[in-house]
Structures are given as C-alpha cells and as structure tokens.
Amino acid sequence: MSLSALLLGCSNLPSLEGRSQTYAYTKEQVADTYFAKALAPLEAQYGAGRSGVFPLIEADDAFAARMMLAKHAQRSLDVQYYIWQRDMTGTMLFEALHEAADRGVRVRLLLDDNNTSNTDAVLAGLNGHENIEVRLFNPFMLRKPRWWGFLTDFTRLNRRMHNKSMTADNSLSIIGGRNVGDEYFGATNDVLFADLDVLSVGEAVRDVSADFDKYWHSASSYPLERVVSSSKALPLTTLREHAEQIAASKGAQQYVESLRESPFITQLEQGEVPFEWVNVRMVSDDPRKGLGKAEKESLLIQQLQDIIGDPQVDVELISPYFVPTESGVEAFAWLVRKGVEVKVLTNSLSATDVAAVHAGYAKRRQALLESGVILYEMQRNPSQVKRSKGKKRFLGSSGSSLHAKTFSVDRQHVFVGSFNFDPRSANLNTELGFVIDSPRLAQRINHAFYDEIPAHAYRIKTMPNGRLYWTEQQEGGVKTYTNEPNSKLWRRAAVRVLSWLPIEGLL
C-alpha cells in the first residue's frame, strides 16, 4: 500500500446513514422485570424524585455488582466504557453479556475505540448476535497500527469517551471511575487500582439511560460492522469456552471464592443493599464534545459549577490524575484566601501509572502548597495490596494506585464519576458523574482525610527555603523524604524533562 493510500484510509469515516435507532425502555415497559418488581416498593416508599445510592468501594464487590446486573437483566443492558480489557474479568463480563443476549435481553455496548486493539474479534463476535449491537466512539479506521490515525485525524482522535456506566432494565445503574479489567476489580497481583463506583436506583437511573441514548445516537458512535470486518469475528462458542477455561483456572477460582465470602453478594441476592435515598443530579458532557462542537453550557464542568456554586467551608478532592494548571492553582488559592480549607489526594510518582500527568501536576505543586492547599500523595505499597475488609476503608481494602475520582464540598455535595481534575477531562474527553447531596457520604470522605489517608499517603510540605519534602507515618514515627519517595532517579529526571514540555493542555 502506498503512503498516500494509507494516510487517506486513516481519515475516511463510514457513513452513519441507515444506522439503527433504538432507545432505552420506559419505566412502564420494564415494570414486569425482576429488578423493577424488586425495587418498586423501595421507590414507592423513598422515591418521589429521589434516588437510592450505594457506594461500591471494594473492588470485588464492584465486579459482583456488574455480574449481577448482567445475570438478572430481562429486557435490556446498556453498557458504556472507556477501557474493556480481554483478561479474566473482562472475558467473564463479555460472556455475561452473551448469556444475557441468549436469554433475549437487548444488549447495547458502546466502547471508546482508543483501547480496543485486542478486542476486535470478540466485539465482532458479539455484534453478530441478533440481540447485541456494538458501537465504537471516535473509531480508528486503520486498525493496525493505530497511531497512524493520529497523523491525519489528530484533532478528532485526541478526543475520547471517558464515560463509564452499566444499566440494567432502566432500573439499576453503576457509574464511577472503574473501567473493565482485572486491575480495577482486585483480580491481579500486579497494580491494583483504589477506585469508587456508585450503584443507583430511582430517578438517577432514568437520567443515565437518557444520556446513554444521546451518546448511542451521537455523530461519533459508529456501528462496529462499519469499522471492523465480520470476517474477524470470534465464534461465540469459542468465547464461552474461553470464559469456562478462565473460570476453571486456579487464579479465577481463588477470586471467585473471595466473591462468595463477600457479605455484599448476600445483600445483592436477597435485595438488602442499604441504599441511601437522596437528591442526585447527573452531570455529563454533550457527546458533541467528542468532535469539539459542544457549547460551554453543555459541558460537565459548567454543570458542576451551576449545581455546587462557590464552596464556603471546605473542598476535599480525590483525583488520580490531578493537573490543576495555572488557572486551577489561582482558583484554589482564591478559595483558601476566603477561608475555605482545600485538601487534595492524588498519586505519588511511585504510584501513578502515567508519568506525564504527574509531570503536569508536579510543576504546580509548590504553588499549590504556597497558596495553602493541603496535599497528600498516595503511596504504592505492593506488600500491602491485599488488606482486611474489616477496616472498611473509604478507598477499599486493596489498591496500589489511586484511580477514584470524587470530591466533597461543604460536607454536603459529593461528586462521583469519571472526571479527573485535568485539562483532558475538562476540554477533550467526554465525562459522566453524579452530584449526590449526602452529608453522610461527604462525612466519610472527611473522615478518610483525617483517619485513613495520612496512614497511606505522603503529606507534602515546604521548608523555609521553599524546598519540598514528604512525610510518611510509620509505626516508629515519621519518616521524611527530600525527593519523590520510593522513585528511581531516572524516573524523577524523566518527569522533570516532561514538565518543561508544552503538553499541559493534552494531559
């Protein structure tokens, strides 16, 4: 193939004409389903415009909840993710969607195409099922090598769908920070992400369904068969065999056994999940942001501002990829000057999985500290990855890298979703989340900053000469570091070089 033909192939997108038009089933259409009937008494008693929420803190509980949605759905599954790995948990969830479709459940699967390089065959196989339709958001027309696409279509392909949601029968939804993969569900001995999702019922679910429909019909969502040839399809019998082989493996059996031991599974199966019924407002970017065509007022960040307004007492922020930029530093400084306490937890250099993002944060770190912001950086402790659930930590009993995206304002409003405090989330990627009016959940975040985070994170401060230092609480006292803790010299040097580059707007 000539270079000109190759480049031309990267930029030519298929037509969307004739694309199917399907929508979420109405509350009335799903009234006879398992979930709707089970939840009807709760909605009648506590509903009245409110929503029930339950935080999914433990990684294996988050996986179990997703499997439960797939297992008991009877009418529809609407599934939207940024990353879906073809590993143990990813394969088990793929097969769960397949099994649901075999029962007659309509499955709509919308994936961002930036991370599907090894799943084309599985997706094509699923898409061949009469009850499953797969779409790709901002697809790469040249499947291999993907990076060629950036040469001719960088503006579009640099914009990704970062939303994460799973909804069953328009009755139960899971939204939050977790993608689909072993590292998000505590199913690997390597990096484990400390993350946060919310299981929701009531009015918020209908909002998520309506938002899914907007993305499903957006100008960035392409039917899989117009991008990936059906000749590449993995037979669904093979997918089932792969899932069965995985389930029979020693590693999977240990993981499944840990699921069985979870009291949350019993709560799910017996309909005893202790939902908190509160006011919940969904915030979401207009999907036209994926093409750079969204109006300012339709962006999530503007919706957050409209709902929360200006903090008066405190802001407690947990963000794995925290790149405040110069304007963000000024905004935090303004809050501190007017008496608002601002506390931030992000990843340390040793815990982050994206060094370039850490570089964008590190260049603003001193200014944040000088403005009065309290900074913590999560430690990476591989030897402590598995911890006792009895401690009921807000960030879960396992995790070697922070991935949760949440914050509380004035001990009243709590955000949980996919939004990172960085330029990419604000300006490039599409995002989704809930603003939950819950003093109870806000208090849990507050307690975490006082009781939990100091024991598992470095506190950063400045010396009289302006130099930074890190403190770590240990049994024998406090240990002090004058360089990024537990990081190699070459990695610190790489971050320093990256901080000099004009890439902040891409982070």
Secondary structure in CASP SS format (residue, H / E / C, confidence):
PFRMAT SS
TARGET T0000
AUTHOR 0000-0000-0000
METHOD secondary structure of the structure
MODEL  1
M C 1.00
S C 1.00
L H 1.00
S H 1.00
A H 1.00
L H 1.00
L H 1.00
L H 1.00
G H 1.00
C H 1.00
S H 1.00
N C 1.00
L C 1.00
P C 1.00
S C 1.00
L C 1.00
E C 1.00
G C 1.00
R C 1.00
S C 1.00
Q C 1.00
T C 1.00
Y C 1.00
A C 1.00
Y C 1.00
T C 1.00
K C 1.00
E C 1.00
Q C 1.00
V C 1.00
A C 1.00
D C 1.00
T C 1.00
Y H 1.00
F H 1.00
A H 1.00
K H 1.00
A H 1.00
L H 1.00
A H 1.00
P H 1.00
L H 1.00
E H 1.00
A H 1.00
Q H 1.00
Y H 1.00
G C 1.00
A C 1.00
G C 1.00
R C 1.00
S E 1.00
G E 1.00
V E 1.00
F E 1.00
P E 1.00
L E 1.00
I C 1.00
E C 1.00
A H 1.00
D H 1.00
D H 1.00
A H 1.00
F H 1.00
A H 1.00
A H 1.00
R H 1.00
M H 1.00
M H 1.00
L H 1.00
A H 1.00
K H 1.00
H H 1.00
A C 1.00
Q C 1.00
R C 1.00
S E 1.00
L E 1.00
D E 1.00
V E 1.00
Q E 1.00
Y E 1.00
Y C 1.00
I C 1.00
W E 1.00
Q C 1.00
R C 1.00
D C 1.00
M H 1.00
T H 1.00
G H 1.00
T H 1.00
M H 1.00
L H 1.00
F H 1.00
E H 1.00
A H 1.00
L H 1.00
H H 1.00
E H 1.00
A H 1.00
A H 1.00
D H 1.00
R C 1.00
G C 1.00
V C 1.00
R E 1.00
V E 1.00
R E 1.00
L E 1.00
L E 1.00
L E 1.00
D E 1.00
D H 1.00
N H 1.00
N H 1.00
T C 1.00
S C 1.00
N C 1.00
T C 1.00
D H 1.00
A H 1.00
V H 1.00
L H 1.00
A H 1.00
G H 1.00
L H 1.00
N H 1.00
G C 1.00
H C 1.00
E C 1.00
N C 1.00
I E 1.00
E E 1.00
V E 1.00
R E 1.00
L E 1.00
F E 1.00
N C 1.00
P C 1.00
F C 1.00
M C 1.00
L C 1.00
R C 1.00
K C 1.00
P C 1.00
R H 1.00
W H 1.00
W H 1.00
G H 1.00
F H 1.00
L H 1.00
T H 1.00
D H 1.00
F H 1.00
T H 1.00
R H 1.00
L H 1.00
N C 1.00
R C 1.00
R C 1.00
M E 1.00
H C 1.00
N C 1.00
K C 1.00
S E 1.00
M E 1.00
T E 1.00
A E 1.00
D C 1.00
N C 1.00
S C 1.00
L E 1.00
S E 1.00
I E 1.00
I E 1.00
G E 1.00
G C 1.00
R C 1.00
N C 1.00
V E 1.00
G C 1.00
D H 1.00
E H 1.00
Y H 1.00
F C 1.00
G C 1.00
A C 1.00
T C 1.00
N C 1.00
D C 1.00
V C 1.00
L C 1.00
F E 1.00
A E 1.00
D C 1.00
L C 1.00
D E 1.00
V E 1.00
L E 1.00
S E 1.00
V E 1.00
G E 1.00
E H 1.00
A H 1.00
V H 1.00
R H 1.00
D H 1.00
V H 1.00
S H 1.00
A H 1.00
D H 1.00
F H 1.00
D H 1.00
K H 1.00
Y H 1.00
W H 1.00
H C 1.00
S C 1.00
A C 1.00
S C 1.00
S E 1.00
Y E 1.00
P E 1.00
L H 1.00
E H 1.00
R H 1.00
V C 1.00
V C 1.00
S C 1.00
S H 1.00
S H 1.00
K H 1.00
A C 1.00
L C 1.00
P C 1.00
L H 1.00
T H 1.00
T H 1.00
L H 1.00
R H 1.00
E H 1.00
H H 1.00
A H 1.00
E H 1.00
Q H 1.00
I H 1.00
A H 1.00
A H 1.00
S C 1.00
K H 1.00
G H 1.00
A H 1.00
Q H 1.00
Q H 1.00
Y H 1.00
V H 1.00
E H 1.00
S H 1.00
L H 1.00
R H 1.00
E C 1.00
S C 1.00
P H 1.00
F H 1.00
I H 1.00
T H 1.00
Q H 1.00
L H 1.00
E H 1.00
Q C 1.00
G C 1.00
E C 1.00
V C 1.00
P C 1.00
F C 1.00
E E 1.00
W E 1.00
V E 1.00
N C 1.00
V E 1.00
R E 1.00
M E 1.00
V E 1.00
S E 1.00
D C 1.00
D C 1.00
P H 1.00
R H 1.00
K H 1.00
G H 1.00
L H 1.00
G C 1.00
K C 1.00
A C 1.00
E C 1.00
K H 1.00
E H 1.00
S H 1.00
L C 1.00
L H 1.00
I H 1.00
Q H 1.00
Q H 1.00
L H 1.00
Q H 1.00
D H 1.00
I H 1.00
I H 1.00
G C 1.00
D C 1.00
P C 1.00
Q C 1.00
V C 1.00
D E 1.00
V E 1.00
E E 1.00
L E 1.00
I E 1.00
S C 1.00
P C 1.00
Y C 1.00
F C 1.00
V C 1.00
P C 1.00
T H 1.00
E H 1.00
S H 1.00
G H 1.00
V H 1.00
E H 1.00
A H 1.00
F H 1.00
A H 1.00
W H 1.00
L H 1.00
V H 1.00
R H 1.00
K C 1.00
G C 1.00
V C 1.00
E E 1.00
V E 1.00
K E 1.00
V E 1.00
L E 1.00
T E 1.00
N E 1.00
S C 1.00
L C 1.00
S C 1.00
A C 1.00
T C 1.00
D C 1.00
V C 1.00
A H 1.00
A H 1.00
V H 1.00
H H 1.00
A H 1.00
G H 1.00
Y H 1.00
A H 1.00
K H 1.00
R H 1.00
R H 1.00
Q H 1.00
A H 1.00
L H 1.00
L H 1.00
E H 1.00
S H 1.00
G C 1.00
V C 1.00
I E 1.00
L E 1.00
Y E 1.00
E E 1.00
M E 1.00
Q C 1.00
R C 1.00
N C 1.00
P H 1.00
S H 1.00
Q H 1.00
V C 1.00
K E 1.00
R C 1.00
S C 1.00
K H 1.00
G H 1.00
K H 1.00
K C 1.00
R C 1.00
F C 1.00
L C 1.00
G C 1.00
S C 1.00
S E 1.00
G C 1.00
S C 1.00
S E 1.00
L E 1.00
H C 1.00
A C 1.00
K C 1.00
T E 1.00
F E 1.00
S E 1.00
V E 1.00
D C 1.00
R C 1.00
Q C 1.00
H E 1.00
V E 1.00
F E 1.00
V E 1.00
G E 1.00
S C 1.00
F C 1.00
N C 1.00
F C 1.00
D C 1.00
P H 1.00
R H 1.00
S H 1.00
A H 1.00
N H 1.00
L H 1.00
N C 1.00
T E 1.00
E C 1.00
L E 1.00
G E 1.00
F E 1.00
V E 1.00
I E 1.00
D E 1.00
S C 1.00
P H 1.00
R H 1.00
L H 1.00
A H 1.00
Q H 1.00
R H 1.00
I H 1.00
N H 1.00
H H 1.00
A H 1.00
F H 1.00
Y H 1.00
D H 1.00
E H 1.00
I H 1.00
P H 1.00
A H 1.00
H H 1.00
A E 1.00
Y E 1.00
R E 1.00
I E 1.00
K E 1.00
T E 1.00
M C 1.00
P C 1.00
N C 1.00
G C 1.00
R C 1.00
L E 1.00
Y E 1.00
W E 1.00
T E 1.00
E E 1.00
Q E 1.00
Q E 1.00
E C 1.00
G C 1.00
G E 1.00
V E 1.00
K E 1.00
T E 1.00
Y E 1.00
T C 1.00
N C 1.00
E C 1.00
P C 1.00
N C 1.00
S C 1.00
K C 1.00
L H 1.00
W H 1.00
R H 1.00
R H 1.00
A H 1.00
A H 1.00
V H 1.00
R H 1.00
V H 1.00
L H 1.00
S H 1.00
W H 1.00
L C 1.00
P C 1.00
I C 1.00
E H 1.00
G H 1.00
L H 1.00
L C 1.00
END
